[in-house]
């Protein structure tokens, strides 16, 4: 029966700010999972690792494209001539 002793000892042995960084790491891992439906279709560990790496590359590529597009559109709105 689990009762959370490991988490309680981690709170005692580590400082609170370091322990709270865990949520940021979990967020970094969980966001691409949600985007790609949290499924790996490969059978072997080697293929699972390749699939996960490819999903991470695709996710970050999409993220960079969107941020670039937002930057271009915001720059366009800053420098366009005003309507009278």
TAFENHU-V685635 format. One record per pair of residues at least 24 apart in sequence whose ideal C-beta (glycine too) atoms are under 10 Angstrom apart, sorted by sequence separation. I is the first residue (numbers start at 0). J is the second residue. D is the distance in Angstrom with one decimal. If there is no record, write none. Layout:
I|J|D / I|J|D
//
This chain:
31|55|5.8 / 34|58|5.8 / 31|56|9.9 / 31|57|8.5 / 32|58|9.6 / 28|55|9.6 / 31|58|4.3 / 34|61|8.1 / 27|55|9.8 / 30|58|7.6 / 31|59|8.4 / 34|62|9.5 / 31|61|9.8 / 31|62|9.4 / 30|62|9.3
//
